[in-house]
Amino acid sequence: MIIRPHAEDKLLCINQTSHGLMAAEFCRHWGNRDFAAPTPYAPVMAGIAQHDNGWYEWELAPQLRPDGAPMDFLHGPPPAEKLALWQLGVERAAAQHPYAGLLVGWHASLLYLDGIDRITGGELLAVKGFISGQELRIAQAAYTFAADAVLGPALRPAVIEAHTRLLQFGDNASLQVCMPWARERTLRHCPVDFQGAYAEIRMTWDDQTIRFAPWPFGVDEFSVSIHGRLLDQTTFPDTPAYQAALDAAPYLCLTWRVVPG
């Protein structure tokens, strides 16, 4: 769950699954004279759109933090439960397309590897086991689809890495405006040729417009949107009260134009 502060002490509660769809919106036009398009397109887009689908069941019964504020993905759930959500998401995406599952799993692995020095004890063992499982899944897929004209080349390590970095571009761009975080950010590891070349892209945004420079897309402009439930209070006495308020809350949709910087 993404919890976005809103005007007049309100909260916009955005499902992780909705954020995944927005991440795919940021990537669907990727490719122009300077940036290659992802191949195979459909399973890569599926992996991006479904990268947080392991949260689906959790978000049917979301929880509160100890201070009574709605729980967001930064504050919970506990590490073991969150790792299980990732594994569920990998399996669910893989059921739609094996390549989509690989991208979800490697995306989670890269997130854990980025902070692995801060993880200790049993959690570290569990995380290392998860990462090893994703490496094995990739190796098995590379063997299974070695003769496949489309998936074979896409399963080379540099290509999987680049497709996963595209997923992370969409993920980071969406979180930047949904959280919301700083109005300016340099997004790194943006794939140029899906063979190992990367660029940095500067993202700036306000309440109506998002800008990227350099421009990696094959259209002049497009739009992205996100919807959530708008709560008129920021804390709750207990979880049932929060869940009831969330069920009754109206939807609010936010939309941005995406244009060159």
C-alpha positions in Angstrom: 0.0 0.0 0.0 1.2 3.5 -0.9 -0.1 6.2 1.5 0.0 9.7 -0.1 -0.7 12.8 2.0 -3.5 14.8 0.5 -4.9 18.3 1.2 -6.7 19.1 4.5 -5.3 16.1 6.5 -6.6 13.5 4.1 -4.8 10.4 2.8 -4.9 8.8 -0.7 -4.4 5.1 -0.3 -3.0 3.6 -3.5 -2.8 -0.2 -4.0 0.6 -1.6 -5.0 -1.2 -3.3 -7.9 -2.4 0.0 -9.2 1.1 1.5 -8.9 2.3 -1.5 -11.0 0.0 -0.5 -13.8 1.2 3.1 -13.6 4.8 1.8 -13.8 3.9 0.1 -17.1 2.4 3.3 -18.4 5.7 5.0 -18.0 7.4 2.3 -20.1 4.9 1.4 -22.8 6.3 3.9 -25.3 10.0 3.3 -24.6 12.1 3.4 -27.7 13.2 5.9 -30.3 16.3 6.8 -32.4 18.4 7.0 -29.2 16.9 4.3 -27.0 16.0 0.8 -28.2 12.6 -0.7 -27.5 12.3 -3.8 -25.3 12.0 -7.2 -26.9 9.9 -9.3 -26.4 7.6 -6.4 -25.7 4.5 -8.1 -24.3 6.1 -10.2 -21.6 8.3 -7.3 -20.5 5.3 -5.0 -20.2 3.5 -7.8 -18.3 6.4 -8.1 -15.8 6.4 -4.3 -15.2 2.7 -4.1 -14.8 2.6 -7.2 -12.4 5.8 -6.5 -10.4 3.8 -5.8 -7.2 0.9 -8.2 -7.7 2.0 -10.3 -4.7 0.4 -7.5 -2.5 -3.1 -8.3 -3.8 -4.3 -10.4 -0.9 -2.6 -8.2 1.7 -4.3 -5.2 0.3 -7.7 -6.8 0.7 -7.2 -6.6 4.4 -4.6 -3.8 5.0 -3.1 -3.1 8.4 -2.3 -0.2 10.7 1.0 0.9 12.1 1.4 0.9 15.9 0.6 4.7 15.9 -2.8 4.1 14.2 -1.7 5.4 10.8 -2.3 3.2 7.7 0.6 0.8 7.0 2.6 1.5 3.9 5.1 -0.6 2.1 8.0 1.3 3.7 6.9 0.4 7.3 5.7 -3.2 6.8 4.8 -5.9 6.8 7.5 -7.8 8.7 10.5 -9.0 6.6 9.5 -12.6 6.4 6.0 -11.7 5.3 7.3 -9.2 2.7 9.6 -11.8 1.2 6.6 -14.2 0.9 4.7 -11.5 -0.9 7.6 -11.2 -3.4 7.6 -14.9 -4.0 3.9 -15.0 -4.5 4.3 -12.2 -7.0 7.0 -14.1 -8.9 4.8 -17.2 -9.2 1.7 -15.2 -10.2 3.6 -13.3 -12.9 5.3 -16.5 -14.2 1.9 -18.1 -14.6 1.0 -15.3 -17.1 4.4 -15.6 -18.9 7.7 -17.2 -17.7 9.7 -14.1 -18.7 7.4 -11.8 -16.7 8.1 -13.9 -13.6 11.9 -13.7 -14.2 11.7 -9.9 -14.3 9.6 -9.7 -11.1 12.0 -12.0 -9.3 15.2 -10.3 -10.5 13.7 -6.8 -9.6 13.2 -8.0 -6.1 16.6 -9.5 -6.0 18.3 -6.2 -7.1 16.4 -4.3 -4.4 17.6 -6.7 -1.7 21.2 -6.8 -3.1 21.2 -3.0 -3.0 20.8 -3.1 0.8 22.2 -6.5 1.6 24.8 -5.0 4.0 22.0 -3.9 6.3 20.4 -7.3 6.6 21.5 -9.8 9.3 20.6 -13.1 10.9 17.8 -15.2 9.7 16.5 -12.5 7.4 19.8 -12.5 5.6 19.7 -16.3 5.1 16.1 -16.0 3.8 17.0 -13.2 1.4 20.0 -15.1 0.1 17.8 -18.1 -0.5 15.3 -16.0 -2.4 18.0 -14.5 -4.6 19.5 -18.0 -5.3 16.1 -19.2 -6.2 15.7 -16.4 -8.8 19.1 -17.2 -10.2 18.1 -20.8 -10.6 14.9 -19.8 -12.2 16.8 -17.7 -14.8 19.2 -20.5 -15.5 16.4 -23.1 -16.0 14.6 -20.7 -18.3 17.7 -20.1 -20.4 18.1 -23.9 -20.8 14.5 -24.5 -21.6 14.2 -21.7 -24.2 17.7 -21.8 -25.6 16.4 -22.7 -29.1 13.5 -20.2 -28.9 14.1 -17.4 -31.5 12.6 -14.7 -29.3 13.1 -15.8 -25.7 16.5 -17.3 -26.2 18.3 -14.0 -26.9 16.1 -12.3 -24.2 17.5 -14.7 -21.6 21.1 -13.6 -21.9 22.2 -12.0 -18.5 22.8 -8.5 -19.9 19.3 -8.5 -21.5 17.5 -9.7 -18.4 19.4 -7.1 -16.4 18.4 -4.3 -18.9 14.7 -5.3 -19.0 14.7 -5.4 -15.2 16.2 -1.9 -15.1 13.4 -0.7 -17.4 11.0 -2.1 -14.8 12.8 -0.1 -12.2 12.6 3.0 -14.3 8.8 2.7 -14.3 8.7 1.7 -10.7 10.8 4.7 -9.5 9.0 7.2 -11.8 5.7 6.1 -10.4 6.8 6.1 -6.8 8.3 9.6 -7.3 4.9 11.1 -7.9 2.8 8.7 -5.8 4.6 9.0 -2.5 5.3 11.9 -3.3 9.1 12.3 -3.1 11.3 15.2 -4.4 10.2 17.1 -7.4 13.5 16.3 -9.2 15.4 13.1 -9.5 18.1 11.6 -11.6 17.1 8.0 -12.6 20.1 5.8 -13.2 20.6 2.5 -15.0 18.1 3.5 -17.8 18.6 1.0 -20.7 19.8 2.3 -24.0 20.3 -0.8 -26.2 19.3 -3.6 -23.9 22.7 -5.1 -24.3 24.5 -3.4 -21.4 24.6 0.3 -22.3 22.8 2.6 -19.8 22.0 6.3 -19.4 20.9 8.7 -16.7 17.5 10.4 -17.2 16.5 13.5 -15.2 12.9 13.5 -14.0 11.1 16.7 -12.9 7.5 17.0 -12.0 4.7 19.2 -10.6 1.0 18.5 -10.0 0.1 18.5 -13.7 3.3 17.6 -15.7 6.2 15.2 -15.6 9.3 15.9 -17.7 12.2 13.6 -18.7 15.5 14.6 -20.2 16.8 13.0 -22.4 13.5 11.8 -23.8 13.5 7.9 -24.2 10.1 7.5 -25.8 8.8 7.1 -29.3 5.9 9.6 -29.0 5.8 13.3 -28.5 4.0 13.1 -25.2 1.6 10.8 -23.3 -0.3 10.7 -20.0 -0.1 8.6 -16.8 -2.6 8.2 -14.0 -3.1 6.6 -10.7 -6.2 6.0 -8.6 -6.7 5.4 -4.9 -9.2 5.6 -2.0 -9.4 9.1 -0.4 -9.6 8.9 3.4 -10.7 12.0 5.4 -8.6 11.1 8.5 -5.0 10.1 9.0 -5.3 7.7 12.0 -7.7 5.1 13.2 -8.5 3.4 16.6 -8.2 -0.1 15.2 -7.8 -2.1 12.0 -11.5 -2.9 11.5 -12.3 0.9 11.7 -9.6 1.6 9.1 -10.7 -1.2 6.8 -14.3 0.0 7.0 -13.3 3.5 6.2 -11.3 2.4 3.3 -14.1 0.3 1.9 -16.4 3.3 2.0 -13.9 5.9 0.8 -14.4 7.5 -2.7 -12.0 7.0 -5.5 -9.7 9.8 -6.6 -7.7 9.7 -9.8 -4.6 11.8 -10.4 -3.3 12.3 -14.0 -0.1 13.9 -15.4 1.0 14.8 -18.9 4.5 13.4 -19.6 6.6 15.6 -21.9 10.2 16.1 -22.9 12.3 18.0 -20.3 
